[in-house]
Amino acid sequence: MKVDKEFLRKILVTMESETDYVVNSHTLMKKLNIKGKDLERKFMGHILLLADEGLIESFSTKYPFGFVYCVGGEYSILDVGYRLTAKGYDRIDN
């Protein structure tokens, strides 16, 4: 997967625009117009990159970021809460 820096920024800005400090994964996907397996996989990869950098956190401890991987490459995206970290807010400002 090639990193799409504009997509990373779009995720962060969309999260910042929420009225609450928590945004659910399915709500975020809807706002980003994520439809179809290719965009879902791109979303998953980029969410994990943001997490690697400590820019976002997940409220799910059992299934981090709501991603459940199954046998044969199948997966599910559960509706879990995400939040921007202080580092995430700083990144948006830069």
Buried (B, 14 or more C-beta within 10 A) or exposed (E): EEEBEEBBEBBBEBBBEBEEEEBBBBBBBEBBEBEEEEBBBBBBBBBBBBBEEEBBBBBBEEBBBBBEEEEEEEEEBBEBBBBBBEEBEEBEEE
